[in-house]
């Protein structure tokens, strides 16, 4: 099934995007390819919703969390202090290193980032700015371990800059990547609907939906900003196996659970 067909399948059954737990779908996906030998990078660890799964349930060999929000960083440190295989780093990631202002939305901390995005509740936003250390995955490559299997990036629009600051890391390790990409955040960084597709292609990656289906350019243009905002980036030579693994697992499970047919 093509990615657009999957979206139409959901739309026709009135599963509204905000009423569906896409974080759960993401989790069901990475459980299909992560093992206790896997090394994971979680960029935007926030409250540790996925880190908990990586550490406590899958038992990944190494987990590195990046979280620049001071309160969330401290909570993650306390939460994972008993786990020597977990590192929590207080950096924001981008395409260049240095110090930058970081905009915190105190009314919705999950919407915080290096730029002032379009907020879900503009009237209720409460913004303040702090200075944070910014680095790149390439600059930190020596600290990231011998191999990287999966990178989760959820940074309110900074995803493209993070990928651009990780070109050597991605070429060396060829990890699977998940990104959140939606108009309300990427527009703050001067990107458009095609930027993620073009960036991934230049890096040797295919953009896939959460069920493993790869997009071609026309399909992507018909899907982006339509119904959901989470995608996988998969090395081109791994895309076919990735699709088979997630389609037979994640989609078939949801097909039964949600009565998609």
N, C-alpha and C positions, 0 to 999 in steps of 0.2 A: 504494500500500500504506500502511495506517495505521501509526503508530509502534509500537503494540502488536504488530501482525502481524510487524514487522521483528524485534522482540525474541524473539517466539515462534520465528521462523525460526532465529535463532541458538541459542536454548535447545534446540530439538529436535535440533540437530546437535552438541550437547554442546561448544560453544565456550565454555569457562568464561571469565568476565569477566577474571580475573587472568592468564589464559593468552593473552589476545588483546591486541594492541598498539593500544589506543585512541588513544594519542598519534600513531601512524602514520595512523589513520583521520582524526583531526583535521587532520593535515598535508595529507593527500590532499584534504580539503575546502577549506582556505583557498588551496591552490594553484589551485583552480577560479575564485577571484574576485579574488585579488591580482595586481598587475602591477608593473612597475618604476616606475610613477607613484604607487603606493599609499603611504600613511603609516600606520604601525602603532604601537600602544602595547602593550607586553608587561608586564603587571603580575604580578610574581613570576617574573622572568627566570631565576632559579636558576642552572643550569649552562649556559644558553644553547642548549638543545636546539632550540627553535623559532627563536630569534634568528638562529642560524646559517643557517637556511633563508631567513628574511626578507632577510638581508644578502647572503650568499654565493651563493645559488641563484636567488631571485626578483629580488634587486637592488632592493629597495624604496627609494623616494625618501627616506624618513625613518623611522627606528626609534627609539623611546624606550623604554628598559628601566627598570623600577622593581625594586630588589632591596635590602632592608634588612639582610640577613645580611652582616656585614662581610667574611668570607672570600669569599663568592660575588660580592659587589659588586666587590671588588678583582680577582678573576679575570675578570669580565666587562669591567671597565675595560681590563685588559691585552689581553684577546682582541680587543676591538673598537677599540682605540686608533688603528689605521691607517685607520679608516673615519670620515671627518668627518660623514657623515650619521647616525651612531649616537650617541645620548646615553644614558649610564647614570646614573641618579639613585638616591641611597641612602635614599629615603623608603619608608615603608609608606603605603598609601592606605586611607582610611576615609571616614566621613561627616562628620568634623570634623577640624580641624587642631590640632596641639599635640604634646607629647611623651607617649609611652606606653611601658609595658613591653612587650617583645617576647619571647615564650617560645621559646627554641631547644631543640629535641630533638637533642642532639649525636649520638645513636645513629641518627637518621634526620632529617637537616636539612631534607628536603623536607616534613616534617610540622610545621615551625615556623610560628608565627603570633602574632597579637595576643592570642589566647586559648588556654588549655590544652584541646586537643581530645581526642577518644577516639583513642588511638594504636593502630596495627596490632599493635604488640608492647608492651603495657603493662608487662610485667615487665622488659623491656630498655630502657625509656626512660631517658634521662639529660638532665635539664632544667636549663637555667640561663636567667636573665632578664637582658636588656640594655635600656637606654633608647634609643629610636629617635625620629627626627622623623617625624611623621605629617602628611600633607597630603590634599587632595582633588583630584580631576581638575578640578573647577570653579575652585578656587583657583589651579591651575597652567595654566589655559586659554590664557593669553597665551604660554606656552612650548611649546604643543603643535602649533603650525603652523596653516596656513590651512585644512587639511582633515584629517579623521581617517577612515580607511576601515575599520579593524579594530582591536578591542581584545580581547586575550586576557587573561583573569583566572583565575588559579589561586593562591588565597591561603588555603587551608585554613579556609574558613568565613567569611572577611571579604567575600565577593563581594557580598552584599546591601548592606552598608554602603558599599562602593565605588560601587555603582550609585546609591545615595541621595545620595552626594556628587558625582554627575556629571550631575544632571538638566539643567542648562543646556547642558553640553557635548554630551550626547546629543541634546537637542532641536535644537541648532544643526547638528551634523555627521551625525547619523543613521548611525553606523557599525554594521557587523555586530559582534556581541560573542560570544565563546565563554566559557563559565564551567564550572567544576567544581562540582558541588552534590551532596553526599552526607551522610547522617545523621551519620556519625562526626565531621564538622567543623561543619555548620551548627547542630547542637544546642548547641554551645558558645556561640553568639551569641543563643540564645533563639528561633531560627527553627523552623518546622516544614516539612513536606513541601510545603505550598502557598505558602510565602512567596515563592519565586522566581517562580512563575507569576503571583501577584498583583502583585508588584513590576513584572515585565515588562509586564503588561497596563496598569498605571497609567502606564507610560512610553511607551506606544504601540508596544510590541514583541510579536511572537509568539515563543513558545518552540518550538524545533524540535529534532529529533534530529540526529545527525551526518550523516544522509543527506538533510537538508533538509525532512523531513516535519513540519508544524506540529501541535502538540497542541491539542485543546480541553481544557476543564477535567477532564472525566471521563477522557479518555485519559491526561492527565498524572498523575492520581491513581492510575491503574493501572500506571504505568511508573516513576515516581520511586522511587529506592532499590531497584529490582528487579534490574537487570543491569549497568548502566553509570552513569557519573556526569558525563559531559561533554555539554554541550548548546550549541546556538546560540541567541542572541536576535537576531531579525531585525526591522527596522522593518516595521510592518504592511503598508505599501504596496509593500514589496519582497519579501514572503514568497513569492508565487507564482513569480516569476522565480528566486529563490534555490532553491526546491524543485526546479524543473525542472533547474537547473544541477547541483546536487549529486546528484540521483537518477540522472540520465543519465550522470554521471561516476563518482562515488565508489561508489555502490551497485552499479552494473553491473560496475565493475572488481572489486569484492570478490566479487560473485556468481560471476564466472568464476574468480577466484583461489581462493576458499574452497569452491567447488562448493556454493553455498547451495541450489541446486535439484537 
